[in-house]
């Protein structure tokens, strides 16, 4: 069974930083693309940042310049460094990964971690 487990959320003030981590565990062959999404109350889940297996990154406009996504393939872990946080960044942040168990890849989600930014 494959699991994605996030950590690092919390309550911070505007302008502060947080670092989220997500570890893929279980029995699988390879982790392909990984990403962070977020969902604020009453809003749809949206992509924050993604990173390919070889380190190519992409960001939402709201995250570009403030957030940095990275990964450690030796530990099947993806990180999201969030700087200069704003109240509008408040949301549940979800880790997403395409994981290959035998043939092809399957989409997996973590349980989410709450990020709250106070004014």
Buried (B, 14 or more C-beta within 10 A) or exposed (E): EBEBBBEBBEEBEEEBEBBBBBBBEEEBEEBEBBBBBBBBEEEEBEBBBBBBEEEEBBBBEBBEEBBBBBBEEEEBBBBBBBEEBEEEBBBBBBBBBBBBBEEEBEEBEBEBBEBBBEE
